[in-house]
Amino acid sequence: MIVKKIKYPLEHEKYLKLIFQIQKEHVNIQFGTVFLKKGARIPEKGFTKHDRHEISIIQKGKIEMLNEDGSVQEYLKTGDVVYIKALEAQAGNVLEDTSLIYTLIK
């Protein structure tokens, strides 16, 4: 997992700032939004592994992401940009109502 802050270009820089770039042949992309209620666990039991790479932007809220042994891996919070590799195990506890924008890339 890689976590980055959303940053914007300074006045003297170009109009965009690259945060993540992933280049693969035959790319399939899904893009959408998610709202998670405080107190939820995602998934409810165990861990999920997606067959796609994921990039998410935490618009509002806080999630405690877990390692497969149950220990805390990272806290995702407002303004974080997250990259999760395809087939990387993921689970988390939603500590605050959370809204995010996601992109799944295959």
N, C-alpha and C positions, 0 to 999 in steps of 0.2 A: 504494500500500500504506500502510496506517495500522497502527501497532503500539502497543498500550497494555498497561499492567500490570494484572493483576487486583487490584482494590481492593475492600475491604469497607466498609460504612458504619461510622462512628464510633458510639459509644454514644448520642449525642444526636441522630443522624440517623435517618431512616426505615429500615425493615428491609432495603431493597434499594438497590443503587447501579446506575444505568444506565451501561453501558459503550458499547454500540452500539444504535441504533434505526434500522431500515430499514422504511419503509412504502411498499408498492406494491399496486396492485390485482392480483387473481388470483395470489396468492403460492403458490409450491410450495417446500417445505422438505425437505431431506434432512439427517439428523443421524446421526453415527456416530463411530467411533474408528479410529485408524491407529497402527501400530507400524512404525518405519523403523529398519533396522539400520545401525550405524556403517559408513561407507565407501560407502554406496549413493549414487547420484545419482538425483534424481527430476525428470523422467523420465530414463531411461538415456541418451537422446540428445535434443538440441534442447530445445524449450520446449512447455509445454501452455497452452492457453487454454480455460477452462471457460465455458459459456454461462450460468453461475450466479454470483452473488455468493457469496463464501466468508468465513465467520468461523471461525477456529480458535483453540483454547487449547492452548498448549504445556504439557503436564502435566509432562514430563520430557525433557531432552535439549537438543540444539543443532543448528540447520540454518543453513548459509550460503546465503542466497538471492542469486540472480544476476540482473543486468540482461541484456538481449538481446545486448549487446556483450561479455559474459563477465565484466564487472567485478562486484564485490560490491555488492549493493544494501543488505543488512541482515543481521544475525545474529539469528535467532529462538532464544530460549532459554526455559528453565523459567519459567513465570509470565507470558509474553507472550500478549497477545490480538491477533490479526492480522485485518485486513479486506482482502480482495483483491477488486477490482471484477471484474464479469463481463468476459470477453475480455481481461483483463490477462495478459500473458505471464508465466509463472512456471517456474522451475527452481531446484534447489538441491542442495548437497552436504551429506550427513548427517554431521556431525562427532562426534556421540555417539548411542548408541541413543536413539531419540526416540519418545515416545508422545504423541498429541494427540487432542483432541476436535474434530470439525468440524461445521459447519452449512453446507449449500449452499442458497441461496435463489434461486428463479426467479419 
